[in-house]
Amino acid sequence: MAKPLTDSEKRKQISVRGIAGLGDVAEVRKSFNRHLHFTLVKDRNVATPRDYFFALAHTVRDHLVGRWIRTQQHYYERDPKRIYYLSLEFYMGRTLQNTMVNLGLQNACDEAIYQLGLDLEELEEIEEDAGLGNGGLGRLAACFLDSMATLGLAAYGYGIRYEFGIFNQKIVNGWQVEEADDWLRYGNPWEKARPEYMLPVHFYGRVEHTPEGVRWLDTQVVLAMPYDTPVPGYRNNTVNTMRLWSAKAPNDFKLHDFNVGGYIEAVLDRNLAENISRVLYPNDNFFEGKELRLKQEYFVVAATLQDIIRRFKSSKFGCRDPVRTCFETFSDKVAIQLNDTHPALAIPELMRILVDVEKVDWDKAWEITKKTCAYTNHTVLPEALERWPVSMFEKLLPRHLEIIYAINQRHLDHVASLFPGDVDRLRRMSVIEEGDCKRINMAHLCVIGSHAVNGVARIHSEIVKQSVFKDFYELEPEKFQNKTNGITPRRWLLLCNPGLADTIVEKIGEGFLTDLSQLKKLLPLVNDEALIRDVAKVKQENKLKFSAFLEKEYKVKINPSSMFDVHVKRIHEYKRQLLNCLHIITLYNRIKKDPTKAFVPRTVMIGGKAAPGYHMAKMIIKLVTSIGNVVNHDPVVGDRLKVIFLENYRVSLAEKVIPAADLSQQISTAGTEASGTGNMKFMLNGALTIGTMDGANVEMAEEAGAENLFIFGMRVEDVEALDRKGYNAREYYDRLPELKQAVDQISSGFFSPKDPDCFRDIVNMLLNHDRFKVFADYEAYVACQAQVDQLYRNPREWTKKVIRNIACSGKFSSDRTITEYARDIWGVEPSDLQIPPPNLPKD
């Protein structure tokens, strides 16, 4: 087979990567050499690949800075309404290539680096991922930042600069082992510390009520140091800011407790304060209730709100007071979006500032707070909902506890006036949950304190209204909205799949990159022989490239003409990696039973991290690796079936595997996955989906036609009916011989001969207390997978379905999602106004 073009050769043919004008190339070379010289001039004379990476990063960063300053100047002069996206996670991945793409510098850099005898792709691989998120929620925040900049919104992402992000996953003897993610070890070329904006954050202490007002006294102070990262829009010269806070002890920390001779101990104790921004909590869809996590949540909120109010007061327009003390216009100038309940303390904190500090009366302050805040719900799983013990608040945030009690009292008085005598409704709707341990329900606080509440896919938003927040929906139906998630087509098509992007550009131009709905123009071309050939060719090249990567990194040799069946996401029982395992075992047993039969060859790839404390998730990883050990070394199977666990799944690995996938697995129990966004990335990159009617899969099927996805299994109504009837796993186990065989093999130690008892917890769960009803969907799933095989045997029909999927994926751009947030929640209009670049005059 002909050796595929290198990405570098391909990029040169691709217009959407920017024209490599001779001037640009010379300019990049000059800048690169200057940066390299000043890097090396320090004390070395031999450049390492890392030196080259930093020289390039600083070269690209130079192109951002002028636009960044000009954008912020532009906002200061126009004083638009500002959007503040508050999130405890921003899963950004790598920044270099994304910045080159959005600035239109990629071809110039490629050519300049090539002329210097270096390989751009090799340098890109040196960059660490910024892994400041767990999965979907954190990656969504990153896509939203890209879209807000591209749509010209005056938006800011606010979060925590974790010293250690999501752990690196190593697989040792088939088990997950965690390693600290020291991502800042070599420095971060994209951030700028802003010590001049450092702010105090208070903890503990006591509350004093005086005639002059309320005072929060004797607190411990931690300083919040901001680090700013530029967020460039796609070729519109807009550069927004992501501001991440780092915790710093004040210089007098613990020293005023002058315990004589305790000076050394006092300085060492600075670590206690600075631990606040040390590490990201690695739980996805699970609430742990640790005090350090509550500190993190208040830390980001308290620092951010001071910053928001400083910017509001110092802006040119609005109230005429020399020092703006009038907050009447606050919600006309400020929108705060809460990414899940993690930043929920923004509600009582804004109330505290308005009432205690700015002396606004309570009702006015509450009106301002509600008009300013909006809340996005990300999950309906009860174990994920934040319910903080009142006792923890009492100690850590005593004033906020009082404010929450006052908010709740007024809220319950209102409910009681509408539903007299309905005490059960009051109990259900209270922010305070009574019981042996009184708790604060943060989701209830968010719903009460926001003017808009949204789910993240249509089916999820309906569940939110009909079950999770049913009582609140009955009270204020107008407050509840849907905003179906999306992904940025810059990173998730142009950057990660240049071959496919170019094939599309050849047919319909490049307008789709900022208006993904234009992909619909591919629909009339679904029978175009040249397009069918090119789409299939790009997929094959991506598969060859990923095969080479797997061979280099993991020493596994795979068959690139096999179907790449990919299941990558966090490991969780509700995502049902176990259902996939049962299918793999079933395929294996079928090959063993009839070795001469023609089977469609598959390479099944499963990847994802398990929360370190989640025993069952870690067992699932061990099961996948154990199945792989048996299947991959069975000579009867040959290369018809391979099982690979993709170690350390993260943004930069997703960018490699998604363009190479043929089949995308989205198989959560109906009603459990709020939206999913990986599903959208696979659809846009030419994989077909096997999935349940859950999350955004429902809307994907609606857009592309259900016949162009492989939909199987129970719908939400079926799951509810089965719950009423009572789910009995044994019924399926007894009725389905292939299921029984697979379960018995897991149980008997067929996949763990050295430890036959290894998987008893899994089998026991599946048979006796499986909340996610794996067996109930097994039969439909295996039958659906047979249809997948059937279609894969016909490459032309397969590719036509792929083209239909790509053509119908336009709805799932985060540009569309953000446009809806802007209009329906924030009350701003996106603008396609180009800010003039730094080398041109302003007007």
C-alpha positions in Angstrom: 0.0 0.0 0.0 1.3 3.5 -0.8 2.8 5.3 2.1 0.3 8.0 3.2 1.3 11.7 3.0 2.8 13.0 6.2 0.6 15.6 7.9 3.1 18.2 7.1 2.8 17.4 3.3 -1.0 17.4 3.6 -1.1 20.7 5.5 0.7 22.5 2.7 -2.2 21.6 0.4 -4.8 22.9 2.8 -6.0 26.5 2.4 -7.9 26.6 5.7 -4.6 26.4 7.5 -3.6 29.9 6.4 -1.6 31.0 3.5 2.2 30.6 4.1 3.2 34.0 2.5 6.9 34.5 2.2 6.8 37.5 4.6 4.9 35.4 7.2 7.4 32.5 7.0 10.4 34.8 7.2 8.8 36.7 10.2 8.1 33.4 12.0 11.7 32.1 11.4 13.2 35.4 12.7 11.0 35.4 15.8 11.7 31.7 16.4 15.5 32.1 16.2 15.3 35.2 18.5 13.3 33.2 21.2 15.6 30.2 20.8 18.7 32.4 21.3 17.4 34.0 24.4 16.3 30.6 25.8 19.7 29.1 25.2 21.8 32.2 25.9 21.3 31.5 29.6 23.7 28.6 30.1 23.5 25.9 27.4 24.7 25.7 23.8 22.8 22.6 22.7 19.1 23.0 22.0 16.8 20.2 23.1 13.4 19.5 21.4 11.8 21.1 24.4 13.8 24.3 23.7 12.4 24.3 20.2 8.9 23.8 21.5 9.1 26.8 23.8 10.7 29.0 21.1 7.8 28.2 18.8 5.2 28.7 21.6 6.6 32.1 22.4 6.7 33.0 18.7 3.0 32.1 18.4 2.2 33.8 21.7 3.7 37.1 20.3 1.0 37.0 17.6 -1.7 36.8 20.3 -0.5 39.6 22.6 -1.4 42.6 20.4 -4.8 41.2 19.6 -5.4 40.4 23.3 -4.6 43.9 24.4 -6.7 45.4 21.7 -9.7 43.2 22.4 -9.7 44.1 26.1 -9.3 47.8 25.2 -12.2 47.5 22.8 -14.4 46.0 25.6 -13.3 48.8 28.0 -14.3 51.4 25.5 -17.6 49.9 24.4 -18.6 48.6 27.9 -20.7 45.6 26.6 -22.5 43.3 28.9 -19.9 40.8 30.1 -20.4 37.1 30.4 -18.7 35.3 33.3 -18.5 31.5 32.9 -17.7 30.0 36.3 -16.4 26.5 36.4 -14.2 24.4 38.7 -13.0 22.6 35.5 -11.5 23.7 32.2 -10.3 20.7 30.3 -8.2 22.6 27.7 -5.8 20.0 26.4 -2.9 21.5 24.3 -2.8 25.1 23.2 -0.1 25.5 20.5 -1.9 24.0 17.5 -5.3 25.5 18.5 -3.7 29.0 18.6 -2.0 28.5 15.2 -5.3 27.3 13.7 -7.4 30.2 15.1 -4.8 32.8 14.1 -4.4 31.3 10.6 -0.6 30.8 11.3 -0.4 27.0 10.8 1.0 26.9 7.3 3.5 29.7 8.0 4.8 28.0 11.1 4.9 24.6 9.4 7.0 26.0 6.5 9.3 28.0 8.8 9.9 25.0 11.1 10.5 22.8 8.1 13.0 25.2 6.7 14.8 25.1 10.0 15.1 21.3 9.6 12.5 20.5 12.3 9.1 18.7 12.3 6.1 20.7 13.6 4.2 17.6 14.7 7.1 16.4 16.8 7.2 19.8 18.6 3.5 19.7 19.2 3.8 16.4 20.9 6.1 17.9 23.5 3.4 20.1 25.0 1.6 18.9 28.1 -2.1 18.7 28.2 -3.7 21.3 30.5 -5.8 18.6 32.2 -7.8 20.8 34.6 -11.0 18.8 34.2 -12.4 15.3 34.6 -14.4 14.8 31.4 -17.4 16.2 29.7 -18.2 19.1 32.0 -14.6 20.5 31.9 -14.2 19.9 28.1 -17.6 21.6 27.5 -16.3 24.7 29.3 -13.2 24.7 27.0 -15.3 24.4 23.8 -17.6 27.2 25.1 -14.6 29.5 25.6 -13.6 28.9 22.0 -17.1 29.6 20.7 -17.6 32.7 22.9 -14.4 34.2 21.5 -15.3 33.2 17.9 -18.8 34.9 18.4 -17.2 38.1 19.6 -18.8 37.9 23.1 -17.1 39.8 26.0 -16.7 36.6 27.9 -14.4 35.5 30.7 -13.7 31.9 31.9 -13.0 31.8 35.7 -11.7 28.8 37.5 -8.8 27.4 39.6 -5.2 27.0 38.4 -4.7 23.5 39.8 -1.0 22.7 40.3 -1.9 19.0 39.6 -4.6 18.3 37.0 -6.4 15.0 36.4 -3.9 12.2 37.2 -1.9 10.3 34.6 -3.2 6.8 34.3 -0.7 3.9 34.0 -1.9 0.3 33.5 0.3 -2.1 35.6 -0.6 -5.8 35.4 -4.0 -4.8 34.0 -4.8 -2.5 36.9 -5.1 1.3 36.8 -2.4 3.1 38.8 -2.5 6.9 39.3 0.4 9.2 38.9 0.4 13.0 39.8 0.1 15.2 36.7 2.9 17.7 37.2 1.9 19.7 34.1 3.6 22.9 35.2 7.0 21.2 35.7 8.6 22.9 32.7 6.5 26.1 32.9 3.4 27.1 30.9 4.1 29.5 28.0 0.5 30.5 27.6 -0.2 32.0 31.1 0.6 35.4 32.5 0.6 35.9 36.3 -1.2 39.1 37.3 0.0 39.8 40.9 -1.4 43.4 40.7 -4.9 41.9 40.8 -4.3 39.6 43.8 -7.3 39.5 46.1 -8.0 38.3 49.7 -10.4 35.4 50.3 -11.8 34.8 53.9 -12.6 31.6 55.7 -13.8 30.6 59.2 -14.3 33.4 61.8 -17.5 34.5 63.4 -20.5 36.8 62.6 -21.4 39.9 64.5 -24.8 41.6 64.1 -24.6 45.4 64.9 -27.0 48.3 64.3 -24.7 49.4 61.5 -25.0 46.0 59.8 -23.4 42.6 59.8 -19.6 41.9 60.1 -17.7 38.7 59.5 -14.7 38.9 61.9 -11.6 37.0 62.9 -11.3 35.2 59.6 -8.3 33.4 58.1 -7.2 35.1 54.9 -5.9 33.3 51.8 -4.7 35.3 48.8 -5.9 34.6 45.3 -3.3 35.2 42.6 -4.7 35.4 39.0 -3.1 33.8 36.0 -4.5 34.9 32.6 -4.5 32.7 29.5 -5.5 34.2 26.1 -8.5 32.6 24.3 -8.4 33.4 20.6 -11.5 33.4 18.4 -11.4 31.8 14.9 -9.7 34.4 12.7 -11.7 37.4 14.0 -8.8 39.0 16.0 -10.8 38.7 19.2 -8.8 37.3 22.1 -10.7 36.7 25.4 -9.3 35.8 28.8 -9.5 32.7 31.0 -8.5 33.8 34.5 -7.4 31.0 36.8 -6.8 31.6 40.5 -3.9 30.2 42.5 -3.9 30.2 46.3 -1.1 32.1 48.1 -0.6 32.5 51.9 -0.3 36.1 53.1 3.2 37.0 54.3 2.0 37.3 57.9 0.2 33.9 57.7 0.2 32.2 61.2 2.9 34.6 62.4 0.5 36.8 64.4 -0.3 33.8 66.6 3.2 34.6 67.9 3.8 31.3 69.5 7.4 32.1 70.6 9.9 30.3 68.5 7.2 29.0 66.2 8.5 31.1 63.3 9.8 28.1 61.2 6.6 26.1 61.8 4.5 29.2 60.8 6.3 29.5 57.5 6.0 25.8 56.8 2.2 26.1 57.6 1.8 28.4 54.5 1.3 25.1 52.7 -2.0 24.7 54.4 -3.4 27.8 52.7 -1.7 27.1 49.4 -3.1 23.5 49.3 -6.4 25.0 48.1 -5.3 25.2 44.5 -3.0 22.1 44.7 -5.0 19.4 43.0 -8.2 18.7 41.0 -10.7 16.4 42.6 -10.7 13.4 40.2 -14.4 12.5 40.6 -16.8 12.5 37.6 -20.5 12.4 38.4 -19.8 11.7 42.1 -20.0 13.9 45.2 -17.4 13.3 47.9 -18.1 16.1 50.5 -14.6 16.9 51.5 -13.8 20.2 53.3 -10.9 21.0 50.9 -13.3 20.8 48.0 -15.7 23.2 49.6 -12.8 25.6 50.2 -11.9 25.3 46.5 -15.5 26.1 45.6 -15.7 29.2 47.8 -12.1 30.3 46.8 -12.9 30.6 43.1 -16.3 32.2 43.8 -15.1 34.8 46.3 -12.1 35.9 44.1 -14.1 36.0 40.9 -17.0 38.1 42.4 -14.5 40.7 43.7 -13.0 40.8 40.2 -16.4 41.1 38.5 -17.5 43.9 40.9 -14.2 45.8 40.5 -14.6 45.6 36.7 -18.3 46.7 37.0 -17.4 49.7 39.2 -14.4 50.9 37.1 -16.1 50.6 33.7 -16.7 53.9 31.9 -20.5 53.8 31.5 -23.5 52.9 33.6 -24.3 54.7 36.8 -23.0 58.3 36.9 -21.5 58.0 40.4 -17.8 58.7 40.4 -17.4 55.5 42.5 -20.2 53.3 41.1 -22.2 52.4 44.2 -25.5 52.1 42.4 -26.1 48.4 41.5 -29.3 49.1 39.6 -27.6 48.3 36.3 -25.6 45.4 37.5 -27.5 42.6 35.7 -27.5 44.7 32.5 -23.7 44.6 32.6 -23.0 41.2 34.1 -24.2 37.7 33.4 -22.9 34.8 35.6 -23.2 31.3 34.3 -22.8 28.5 36.9 -21.3 25.4 35.3 -23.2 22.8 37.5 -23.6 23.5 41.3 -19.8 23.6 42.0 -19.8 27.5 41.9 -23.2 27.7 43.6 -21.8 29.8 46.4 -21.7 32.7 43.9 -25.4 33.2 44.9 -24.9 33.7 48.7 -21.6 35.5 48.1 -23.1 38.0 45.8 -25.9 38.5 48.4 -23.2 39.0 51.1 -21.4 41.6 49.1 -24.5 43.5 48.1 -26.2 43.4 51.6 -23.3 43.5 54.1 -20.6 45.5 52.1 -22.5 47.6 49.6 -25.6 48.2 52.0 -28.2 47.3 49.3 -31.5 46.3 50.9 -32.2 42.6 50.9 -35.1 42.5 48.4 -33.2 44.6 45.9 -30.1 42.5 46.3 -32.0 39.3 45.8 -33.6 40.7 42.6 -30.1 41.7 41.3 -28.7 38.3 42.2 -31.4 36.4 40.4 -31.3 38.5 37.3 -27.5 38.0 37.2 -27.1 34.3 37.8 -28.1 31.3 35.7 -27.5 27.6 36.4 -26.7 24.7 34.1 -27.5 21.2 35.4 -25.2 18.4 34.2 -26.6 15.3 35.8 -29.6 13.5 37.3 -27.6 10.9 39.1 -28.5 11.3 42.8 -24.9 10.4 44.0 -23.6 13.3 42.0 -25.7 16.0 43.6 -23.8 18.3 46.0 -25.3 18.1 49.6 -22.9 19.8 52.0 -23.3 19.2 55.8 -24.6 22.3 57.6 -21.9 21.7 60.3 -19.2 22.2 57.7 -20.7 25.5 56.6 -21.1 26.6 60.2 -17.4 26.4 60.7 -16.0 27.4 57.3 -18.5 30.0 56.0 -20.7 31.1 59.0 -22.1 34.2 57.3 -23.0 32.3 54.1 -24.9 29.8 56.2 -27.0 32.6 57.7 -27.7 34.0 54.2 -28.7 30.6 52.9 -31.1 30.2 55.8 -32.6 33.6 55.1 -33.0 32.8 51.3 -34.6 29.4 52.2 -37.0 31.0 54.7 -38.3 33.5 52.2 -38.5 30.8 49.5 -40.5 28.5 51.8 -42.8 31.3 52.9 -43.6 31.9 49.3 -44.3 28.2 48.6 -46.5 27.9 51.7 -48.6 30.9 50.5 -49.3 29.2 47.2 -49.8 25.7 48.6 -51.2 26.1 52.2 -50.9 23.0 54.3 -48.7 21.1 51.9 -45.9 20.4 54.3 -44.4 17.6 52.2 -44.0 20.0 49.3 -42.1 22.4 51.7 -39.8 19.5 52.8 -39.2 18.5 49.2 -38.4 22.1 48.1 -36.3 23.2 51.0 -32.6 24.1 50.5 -32.0 22.5 53.9 -32.5 18.7 54.1 -33.5 17.6 57.6 -32.2 14.3 59.0 -29.5 12.9 61.2 -27.0 15.2 59.3 -28.6 18.4 58.2 -27.4 19.2 54.6 -27.6 22.1 52.1 -28.9 21.0 48.7 -26.8 23.1 46.3 -29.0 22.4 43.3 -32.1 23.8 45.1 -30.0 26.9 46.0 -29.1 27.3 42.3 -32.7 26.9 41.1 -34.0 29.4 43.6 -31.2 31.9 43.0 -31.1 31.9 39.2 -33.4 33.4 36.5 -32.7 30.5 34.2 -32.0 26.8 34.7 -31.0 24.6 31.8 -30.3 21.0 31.0 -27.8 20.0 28.3 -29.9 17.9 25.8 -33.6 17.9 25.1 -34.3 14.6 26.8 -32.2 15.6 29.9 -34.0 19.0 30.2 -37.4 17.1 30.1 -36.2 14.8 32.9 -35.0 17.8 34.9 -38.5 19.3 34.6 -40.5 16.1 35.2 -38.5 14.5 38.0 -35.4 16.2 39.5 -36.9 19.7 39.8 -40.6 18.8 39.3 -41.8 21.0 42.2 -39.7 23.9 41.1 -40.9 23.6 37.5 -44.6 23.7 38.7 -43.7 26.9 40.6 -41.8 28.7 37.8 -42.1 26.9 34.4 -40.7 29.9 32.5 -37.4 29.5 34.3 -36.5 26.1 32.7 -34.8 25.8 29.3 -32.9 23.4 27.2 -29.5 24.2 25.7 -28.2 21.1 23.8 -24.4 20.8 24.2 -22.0 21.3 21.3 -18.3 21.0 20.4 -16.0 23.4 18.7 -15.4 22.4 15.0 -12.0 24.2 15.1 -10.4 21.7 17.5 -12.6 18.7 16.7 -12.4 18.9 12.9 -10.0 21.3 11.5 -7.2 20.7 14.0 -7.6 16.9 14.6 -8.8 15.8 11.1 -7.2 18.1 8.5 -7.7 15.5 5.7 -11.5 15.4 6.3 -11.7 19.2 6.7 -9.9 19.7 3.4 -12.2 17.1 1.6 -15.2 19.1 2.8 -13.7 22.5 1.9 -13.1 21.2 -1.7 -16.8 20.5 -2.0 -18.6 23.3 -0.1 -16.0 26.0 0.8 -14.8 26.9 4.3 -17.9 28.7 5.6 -18.9 25.7 7.7 -16.0 26.3 10.1 -17.9 29.2 11.7 -21.4 28.0 10.6 -21.5 24.3 10.9 -25.1 24.0 9.7 -23.5 24.5 6.2 -22.5 20.9 6.3 -26.0 20.2 5.1 -24.7 21.2 1.6 -23.0 17.8 1.6 -26.4 16.0 1.5 -27.0 16.3 -2.2 -23.5 14.9 -2.7 -24.1 11.7 -0.8 -23.9 9.6 -4.0 -21.0 11.6 -5.4 -18.4 8.9 -6.3 -15.4 11.2 -5.8 -16.7 12.3 -2.3 -17.4 8.7 -1.3 -13.9 7.7 -2.4 -12.2 10.7 -0.6 -14.0 10.3 2.7 -13.2 6.6 2.7 -9.5 7.4 1.8 -9.2 10.0 4.6 -10.6 7.5 7.1 -8.2 4.8 6.0 -5.2 7.2 6.3 -6.3 8.2 9.8 -6.5 4.5 10.7 -3.1 3.8 9.4 -1.7 6.7 11.2 -3.3 5.7 14.5 -2.2 2.1 14.0 1.4 3.3 13.7 1.0 5.4 16.8 -0.3 2.4 18.8 2.5 0.2 17.5 5.1 2.9 18.5 3.6 3.8 21.9 2.1 0.5 23.1 4.0 -2.1 21.0 0.6 -3.5 19.8 0.2 -4.5 16.2 -3.3 -4.2 14.8 -5.0 -4.8 11.6 -5.8 -1.4 10.0 -8.4 -2.8 7.7 -10.4 -4.1 10.7 -13.4 -2.1 12.0 -12.1 0.3 14.7 -14.8 0.0 17.4 -14.1 2.7 19.9 -15.6 3.2 23.4 -13.8 6.1 25.1 -15.1 8.1 28.1 -14.8 8.1 31.9 -15.3 4.6 33.3 -18.6 4.5 35.1 -21.3 1.8 35.6 -24.0 4.0 34.0 -21.9 4.3 30.8 -22.0 0.5 30.6 -18.5 -0.5 29.5 -19.6 -3.8 30.9 -22.2 -4.2 28.1 -19.4 -3.8 25.6 -17.3 -6.4 27.5 -20.2 -8.9 27.2 -20.4 -8.3 23.5 -16.6 -8.8 23.1 -16.8 -12.1 25.0 -19.8 -13.1 22.8 -17.9 -12.4 19.6 -14.9 -14.4 20.9 -17.1 -17.3 21.8 -18.7 -17.3 18.3 -15.3 -17.3 16.6 -14.1 -20.2 18.8 -17.3 -22.1 18.1 -17.1 -21.8 14.3 -13.5 -20.8 13.4 -14.0 -21.3 9.7 -16.9 -18.8 9.4 -16.2 -15.4 7.8 -16.3 -12.8 10.6 -15.9 -9.0 10.2 -12.6 -8.3 11.8 -12.7 -5.8 14.7 -10.3 -3.9 16.9 -12.2 -2.9 20.0 -10.6 0.0 21.8 -11.8 1.0 25.3 -10.3 3.9 27.1 -11.0 6.1 30.1 -10.0 6.9 33.6 -11.7 5.6 36.8 -12.0 7.8 39.9 -9.3 6.5 42.3 -11.8 5.7 45.0 -14.3 4.0 42.6 -13.8 0.3 43.2 -16.2 -1.0 40.6 -14.8 1.2 37.8 -11.3 0.0 38.6 -12.5 -3.6 38.4 -14.0 -2.8 35.0 -10.6 -1.7 33.7 -9.1 -4.9 35.0 -11.8 -6.9 33.2 -11.1 -5.2 29.9 -7.4 -5.8 30.1 -7.9 -9.4 31.2 -10.3 -10.1 28.3 -7.6 -8.6 26.0 -5.0 -10.9 27.4 -7.0 -13.9 26.5 -8.4 -12.8 23.2 -5.3 -11.2 21.8 -3.1 -14.3 22.4 -5.6 -16.9 21.1 -4.2 -18.2 17.7 -7.7 -19.4 16.6 -8.9 -15.8 16.7 -5.9 -14.4 14.8 -6.5 -10.8 13.8 -10.2 -11.1 13.6 -10.7 -9.7 17.1 -8.3 -7.5 19.1 -9.1 -5.8 22.4 -7.0 -2.8 23.4 -7.3 -0.7 26.5 -6.2 2.9 25.6 -4.1 4.0 28.5 -4.3 7.6 29.9 -7.2 8.8 27.7 -7.2 12.6 27.6 -7.8 15.5 25.2 -4.6 15.0 23.1 -5.3 11.2 22.7 -9.0 11.9 21.8 -7.7 14.1 19.0 -5.8 11.0 17.6 -8.3 8.2 18.1 -11.6 10.0 17.2 -10.6 10.7 13.5 -9.6 7.0 13.2 -12.8 5.5 14.6 -15.3 3.6 12.5 -17.8 2.8 15.3 -18.7 5.1 18.2 -20.1 3.4 21.3 -22.7 5.6 23.3 -24.5 2.9 25.2 -25.5 4.4 28.6 -28.8 3.3 30.2 -31.6 5.6 28.8 -32.1 8.5 31.1 -28.6 8.6 32.7 -26.2 10.4 30.3 -27.2 14.1 30.4 -25.9 14.8 26.9 -22.5 13.4 26.1 -20.2 15.3 23.7 -17.8 12.6 22.6 -20.8 11.2 20.6 -20.8 14.5 18.6 -17.1 14.4 18.0 -17.3 10.9 16.5 -20.3 11.9 14.3 -18.4 14.9 12.9 -15.3 12.8 12.2 -16.9 10.1 10.2 -17.7 7.3 12.6 -21.1 5.7 12.8 -22.9 5.5 16.2 -24.2 2.5 18.1 -26.2 3.9 21.0 -29.2 4.0 23.2 -31.9 6.7 23.0 -30.1 8.8 25.7 -28.6 12.2 26.0 -27.8 14.0 22.7 -28.0 10.6 20.8 -31.7 11.3 20.6 -31.1 14.6 18.7 -28.3 13.0 16.6 -30.8 10.4 15.4 -33.4 13.1 14.8 -31.0 15.2 12.7 -29.5 12.3 10.6 -32.5 10.0 10.6 -32.6 7.1 13.0 -31.9 4.7 10.1 -28.4 6.3 9.8 -27.5 5.4 13.4 -27.5 2.0 15.1 -30.1 2.7 17.8 -31.0 -0.2 20.2 -32.3 -0.9 23.6 -34.8 0.4 26.2 -36.1 3.9 26.0 -36.6 6.0 29.1 -40.3 4.8 29.4 -39.1 1.1 29.2 -36.6 1.7 31.9 -39.3 3.3 34.1 -41.7 0.4 33.4 -39.0 -2.1 34.3 -38.3 -0.3 37.5 -42.0 -0.5 38.4 -42.1 -4.2 37.5 -38.8 -4.9 39.3 -35.6 -5.6 37.3 -34.6 -9.3 37.6 -31.2 -9.9 36.0 -31.4 -13.7 36.5 -34.4 -13.9 34.2 -32.1 -12.7 31.3 -29.2 -14.9 32.5 -31.4 -18.0 32.4 -33.1 -17.1 29.1 -30.1 -16.2 27.0 -27.4 -18.9 26.6 -24.7 -16.6 25.1 -25.1 -14.2 28.0 -25.0 -17.0 30.5 -21.8 -18.4 28.9 -20.1 -15.0 29.0 -21.1 -14.3 32.6 -20.0 -17.8 33.7 -16.6 -17.3 32.0 -16.0 -14.1 33.9 -17.2 -15.7 37.1 -15.2 -19.0 36.8 -11.9 -17.3 36.2 -11.6 -18.0 32.5 -10.2 -14.5 32.0 -8.3 -14.5 35.3 -6.9 -18.0 35.7 -4.4 -17.0 38.3 -7.1 -15.4 40.5 -10.4 -17.2 39.6 -12.3 -15.1 42.2 -11.0 -11.8 40.7 -14.3 -10.6 39.2 -16.8 -11.9 41.8 -17.8 -8.3 42.7 -18.6 -7.5 39.1 -20.7 -10.7 38.6 -22.4 -10.2 41.9 -23.3 -6.7 41.0 -24.6 -7.6 37.5 -26.8 -10.4 38.9 -28.1 -8.9 42.1 -27.9 -5.1 42.2 -27.3 -3.6 38.8 -28.9 -0.1 38.8 -28.1 0.3 35.1 -29.7 -2.9 33.8 -26.9 -4.2 31.6 -28.6 -7.6 30.9 -31.9 -6.0 29.9 -30.2 -4.5 26.8 -27.8 -7.3 26.0 -29.9 -9.1 23.5 -30.8 -5.9 21.5 -27.2 -4.8 21.7 -25.8 -8.0 20.3 -28.4 -8.0 17.5 -27.6 -4.4 16.7 -23.9 -5.1 16.5 -24.7 -7.9 14.0 -26.3 -5.1 11.8 -23.1 -3.1 12.2 -21.1 -6.0 10.9 -23.6 -6.5 8.0 -23.2 -2.8 6.8 -19.4 -2.8 7.3 -19.2 -5.6 4.7 -20.5 -3.1 2.2 -17.9 -0.2 2.3 -19.8 2.0 -0.2 -23.1 1.9 1.8 -21.1 2.4 5.0 -19.4 5.5 3.7 -22.7 6.9 2.4 -24.1 6.7 5.9 -20.9 8.3 7.2 -21.4 11.2 4.8 -25.1 11.6 5.8 -23.9 11.7 9.5 -21.3 14.4 8.8 -23.8 16.4 6.8 -26.3 16.3 9.6 -23.9 17.1 12.5 -24.1 20.9 12.1 -26.5 21.3 15.0 -23.8 20.1 17.4 -21.5 23.0 17.1 -20.8 24.8 20.4 -21.3 28.0 18.3 -25.0 27.2 18.0 -25.2 26.3 21.7 -23.5 29.6 22.8 -25.7 31.6 20.4 -28.7 30.2 22.2 -27.3 30.9 25.7 -26.5 34.5 24.5 -30.0 35.2 23.3 -32.1 33.2 25.7 -30.2 33.5 29.0 -27.6 36.3 28.9 -29.5 38.8 26.8 -26.6 39.6 24.4 -26.2 39.2 20.6 -23.2 37.5 19.0 -21.3 39.7 16.6 -19.2 38.8 13.5 -17.5 42.2 13.8 -13.8 41.8 13.1 -11.6 43.8 15.5 -8.8 45.3 13.4 -5.5 43.4 13.8 -2.7 45.1 15.8 -0.8 46.2 12.7 -3.8 48.2 11.4 -5.3 51.4 12.9 -8.4 50.9 15.0 -11.0 52.4 12.7 
